[in-house]
Amino acid sequence: MKLLASVLASLALGLAHPAQAQQPSPAPVKIGFMAELSGPQAALGQDMLDGFMLAVQQNGGQLGDVPVQVLRRDTQLKPEVASQIADELIEKEKVPIVTGLTFANVMMAVTKKLTSAGVIVVGANAGPAPLAGSQCTPNLFVVAKQNDQTAEAMGRYAVDQGYQRIVAMAPNYQAGKDYVGGFKRSYTRPLADEVYTPLSQLDFSAELARIAAEKPDAVYVFYPGGLGVAFVRAYQQAGLMGKIPLLSVSTTDGTTLPALKDSALGVLHASVWGPDLPAPANRRFVADFEAQYKRTPSEYAAQAYDAAQLIGSALRKTKGSTDAAALRAALKAADFASVRGSFRFGPNQFPVQDFHVFQVARDAKGNANLKTVTRQLTAHHDAYVQDCPMK
């Protein structure tokens, strides 16, 4: 009888194992990734995607020990296209989280639609002023920065350098206005000139002729992606480089320096991030990114990498649950090691962080790269937090 009982027990265990093995694994959490992945500004969106996917790959297709499925969508720098994509992600894909969002005009077009549908938006680059202030919302977390803040850092630097007459230039859209507005907030002297150019303009010969005639103490610009390549090359070809200091934000970075090379040497650049920042997470990120993609990352890649780490920290806390209230609480904690070092969210769910000024110089490999000049702002809140009703 004992032998029979033993045999029956063994058979029972043997039958249990196949049933356990056939239990379905949990479905991956869907994450919509919206960015500019084609056209002149594709380098920005691609760097963001590469930075985000690096974090996913480092964790074996997971974030926070939870399997994820990243749905990549090209918004083409067209708000109407982005709005259609948002509809698809909400209605067909039923995503709980959307990240990416390269340009402010696209972010402004889709954020209300997404957040009103209960989607959590984790912005990885754009930081338009209205969303930091009166239009802030509990379902929006911006990991990058508020647009004005890097400009404020450069404005403070311009004051420290004693520049008296400055010409500011930017594309004529929301972010361009934010970046000039932020600069003027810190650099309180009247600007010698304020020039807004069409978002598609790549020929700056007329504007540079005016600058050469006006002979300001410095020129401040915001020209991201392909715009930055065209502007800096034109500035150098016009003979202005080295004569009139060029102060920039989102213009000379990892997306543009491979094309600009030595033509950008000496340009000053304000940002939340640079490849030589000493945070341990940053050293690992830069080394892994260069090994994976054979190029130096940009701030766009760094911010998107942080967005992935933030989402991972939240999914770990919720154990994979995508309940919006649980995700919001977990994201707000920002329990992750940022490549920027110091990082936390303010009451409007925009970052409180440090800002630096870098200069384009040759690195140890002889390549044009960013070298830290100074930490210009420390634990800096954006200017719109007081207008946010969540404060």
ABEGO torsion letter per residue (X at the ends): XAAAAAAAAAAAAAAAAAAAAABBBBBBBBBBBBBBABEAAAAAAAAAAAAAAAAAAAAGGBBGGBBBBBBBBBAGGBAAAAAAAAAAAAAAAGBABBBEGABAAAAAAAAAAAAAAGBBBBBAABBBAAAABAABBAABBBABBBAAAAAAAAAAAAAAAGBABBBBBBBBBAAAAAAAAAAAAABABBBABBBBBBAABABAAAAAAAAAAAGBABBBBBBBEAAAAAAAAAAAAAGABGABBBBBBGABBAAAAAAAEAAABGBBBBBABBAABABAAAAAAAAAAAAAAGBBBBAAAAAAAAAAAAAAAAAAAAGGBABAAAAAAAAAAGBBBBAAEBBBBBAAGBBBBBBBBBBBBBBAAGBBBBBBABBABBGBBBAAAAABAAX
